[in-house]
Amino acid sequence: MEKNKSLFSLRNDLGEEQEYEMLFTFDSDTTQKSYMVYTDHQCDKDGKERVYASIYDPTGNDKNIYPIETEAEWDIIENILNSIQNKIEGCENS
């Protein structure tokens, strides 16, 4: 059975709509911000699926998404992604 996918569209720099799938969201106690992590299911030059992250308003009052502002924020996001990847790989090896 296929899980419910959370799909949304964003306009790229050329004004074209691109469809993305929401992977997960999380709140950071460190930055006091909410983040969304998503993909377009395209692969990079190394064959890995591209994953993006943005700041968003979980209340829905502000429908815009915003770029990650600092290296510290990217570190938080990368640590979460690495943790998820390690759990997935751990399950595959069980």
C-alpha positions, -999 to +999 in steps of 0.1 A: +000+000+000+014+034-009+017+060+018-002+093+015+022+117-002+023+153+007+029+170-027+033+208-033+045+230-061+070+258-061+081+282-089+117+280-099+139+310-110+125+307-145+089+309-133+082+272-140+062+252-115+081+222-100+064+195-079+080+184-047+072+158-020+074+167+016+096+142+035+092+156+070+091+187+091+106+195+125+110+223+150+144+233+164+147+243+200+181+257+192+170+281+164+133+285+175+123+279+138+104+253+119+119+235+089+105+214+061+126+189+042+115+179+007+126+164-026+118+166-063+130+129-067+158+141-091+193+127-086+225+146-083+257+138-103+266+111-077+233+094-081+219+105-048+184+119-045+183+157-041+169+168-008+160+205+000+152+223+032+135+255+040+121+275+069+083+276+071+055+288+093+037+257+107+006+277+116+000+284+079-004+321+085+026+328+063+024+305+032+060+315+020+091+294+026+124+309+034+160+298+027+182+283+055+201+313+069+232+299+086+257+271+086+246+261+121+211+255+107+225+234+079+244+214+105+212+207+124+194+195+092+224+174+080+226+157+115+189+148+113+192+135+077+223+114+087+204+100+117+175+090+095+198+075+069+216+055+096+183+041+109+172+031+074+205+014+068+203-003+102+169-017+093+180-029+059+209-048+076+187-065+102 
